[in-house]
Amino acid sequence: MSQGKRKKETPSVGIHVEGGVHAGRDIIQGNQYNLAPHDFQLANVTSPAEFAEKLVEILNAVTVLKQQPELSSAQIRNIEIAEEQITEASEKAKGTNIDGAEVKDLLTKAKETFDLLSGSIAAAAGLGVVLGNMAKLAIQVFEG
């Protein structure tokens, strides 16, 4: 008999657990989107153009977040409000005579919205942290 490589069998169904499951960290289910603040590298952002590029990345993440199943209409509306604020900040960051304080205020408002959503949407907490960091960075990039 020849000893060929055997294909590992993997279970085709999920794991059935009876009783409680206790996890030390967050559990991401198949229908959830996880976003960590370290997904956005902000350390090298030093120019208005780089700042605007990061805001586009954040807007892309917001779009993905908005497509999560089982979001309530109120949650979607709040995300859209924050998305509008980020979009306005992005447009201002691409303009001339940029007011860093105004960009910071828009991003701070969006951060506050995501902070409110973080109790019910795990990825909102990560976006809130990123937006808070971007708000601080706005002053350095535009006023520094």
C-alpha positions as CSV (number, residue, x, y, z in Angstrom):
1,M,0.0,0.0,0.0
2,S,1.2,3.5,-0.8
3,Q,1.2,6.1,1.9
4,G,-0.1,9.2,0.0
5,K,-0.8,12.5,1.7
6,R,-4.1,12.4,3.4
7,K,-6.4,15.3,3.1
8,K,-7.3,16.7,6.5
9,E,-11.0,16.6,7.1
10,T,-12.5,19.8,8.5
11,P,-15.9,20.0,10.0
12,S,-18.4,21.5,7.7
13,V,-20.7,22.7,10.4
14,G,-20.2,25.0,13.4
15,I,-19.4,23.9,16.9
16,H,-22.4,23.1,19.0
17,V,-21.9,24.2,22.6
18,E,-24.3,23.6,25.4
19,G,-24.2,25.8,28.4
20,G,-22.5,29.2,28.6
21,V,-19.4,30.3,26.7
22,H,-17.1,32.6,28.6
23,A,-14.7,34.6,26.5
24,G,-11.9,36.9,27.7
25,R,-12.2,39.1,24.6
26,D,-14.8,40.0,22.0
27,I,-16.2,37.3,19.9
28,I,-16.9,38.1,16.2
29,Q,-19.7,36.2,14.7
30,G,-20.0,35.5,11.0
31,N,-22.4,38.4,10.4
32,Q,-20.3,41.1,12.2
33,Y,-17.5,43.4,11.1
34,N,-14.5,43.9,13.3
35,L,-12.4,47.0,13.1
36,A,-9.5,47.7,15.3
37,P,-7.9,51.1,15.6
38,H,-4.5,49.7,14.6
39,D,-6.0,49.0,11.2
40,F,-5.3,52.6,10.4
41,Q,-1.7,53.7,10.4
42,L,-1.7,57.4,11.4
43,A,1.9,57.8,12.5
44,N,3.1,58.9,9.1
45,V,0.4,61.4,8.3
46,T,2.1,64.7,8.1
47,S,0.5,66.5,5.2
48,P,-3.1,67.6,4.3
49,A,-3.1,65.2,1.3
50,E,-2.2,62.2,3.5
51,F,-4.8,63.4,6.1
52,A,-7.4,63.5,3.3
53,E,-6.4,60.0,2.1
54,K,-6.8,58.6,5.6
55,L,-10.3,60.1,5.8
56,V,-11.2,58.3,2.6
57,E,-10.0,55.0,4.2
58,I,-12.2,55.7,7.2
59,L,-15.2,56.5,5.0
60,N,-14.6,53.1,3.3
61,A,-14.7,51.4,6.7
62,V,-17.9,53.3,7.5
63,T,-19.5,52.1,4.3
64,V,-18.6,48.5,5.2
65,L,-19.9,49.0,8.8
66,K,-23.2,50.4,7.4
67,Q,-23.8,47.2,5.4
68,Q,-23.8,45.0,8.5
69,P,-27.0,42.9,8.7
70,E,-29.4,43.5,11.5
71,L,-28.6,47.2,12.1
72,S,-31.7,49.1,13.1
73,S,-32.8,52.0,11.0
74,A,-31.8,54.4,13.9
75,Q,-28.3,52.9,13.9
76,I,-28.0,53.3,10.2
77,R,-29.2,56.9,10.4
78,N,-26.7,57.7,13.1
79,I,-23.9,56.1,11.0
80,E,-25.0,58.2,8.1
81,I,-24.9,61.4,10.2
82,A,-21.3,60.6,11.2
83,E,-20.5,59.7,7.6
84,E,-21.7,63.1,6.5
85,Q,-19.5,64.8,9.1
86,I,-16.5,62.8,8.0
87,T,-17.2,63.6,4.3
88,E,-17.4,67.3,5.1
89,A,-14.1,67.1,7.0
90,S,-12.6,65.3,4.1
91,E,-13.7,68.0,1.6
92,K,-12.4,70.7,3.9
93,A,-9.1,68.9,4.2
94,K,-8.7,68.9,0.4
95,G,-9.5,72.6,0.1
96,T,-7.4,75.7,0.5
97,N,-7.2,77.9,3.6
98,I,-8.0,74.9,5.7
99,D,-9.3,75.6,9.2
100,G,-7.8,72.8,11.4
101,A,-10.2,73.6,14.2
102,E,-13.2,73.2,12.0
103,V,-11.9,69.8,10.7
104,K,-11.2,68.8,14.3
105,D,-14.8,69.8,15.4
106,L,-16.4,67.7,12.6
107,L,-14.3,64.7,13.4
108,T,-15.0,65.1,17.1
109,K,-18.7,65.1,16.4
110,A,-18.4,62.0,14.3
111,K,-16.4,60.3,17.1
112,E,-19.0,61.1,19.6
113,T,-21.7,59.5,17.4
114,F,-19.6,56.3,17.1
115,D,-18.9,56.4,20.8
116,L,-22.7,56.3,21.4
117,L,-23.1,53.4,19.0
118,S,-20.2,51.4,20.5
119,G,-22.4,49.7,23.0
120,S,-24.4,48.0,20.3
121,I,-22.0,47.9,17.4
122,A,-18.5,46.6,18.3
123,A,-16.8,48.1,15.2
124,A,-18.1,51.6,16.1
125,A,-15.8,51.7,19.1
126,G,-12.8,51.2,16.9
127,L,-13.9,53.9,14.5
128,G,-14.5,56.2,17.5
129,V,-10.9,55.8,18.6
130,V,-9.6,56.4,15.1
131,L,-11.7,59.5,14.6
132,G,-10.5,60.8,18.0
133,N,-6.9,60.4,16.9
134,M,-7.6,62.0,13.5
135,A,-9.2,65.0,15.3
136,K,-6.1,65.5,17.4
137,L,-4.0,65.0,14.3
138,A,-6.0,67.7,12.4
139,I,-4.6,70.4,14.6
140,Q,-1.0,69.2,14.1
141,V,-1.4,68.9,10.3
142,F,-3.3,72.0,9.6
143,E,-2.2,74.4,12.3
144,G,1.3,73.1,13.0
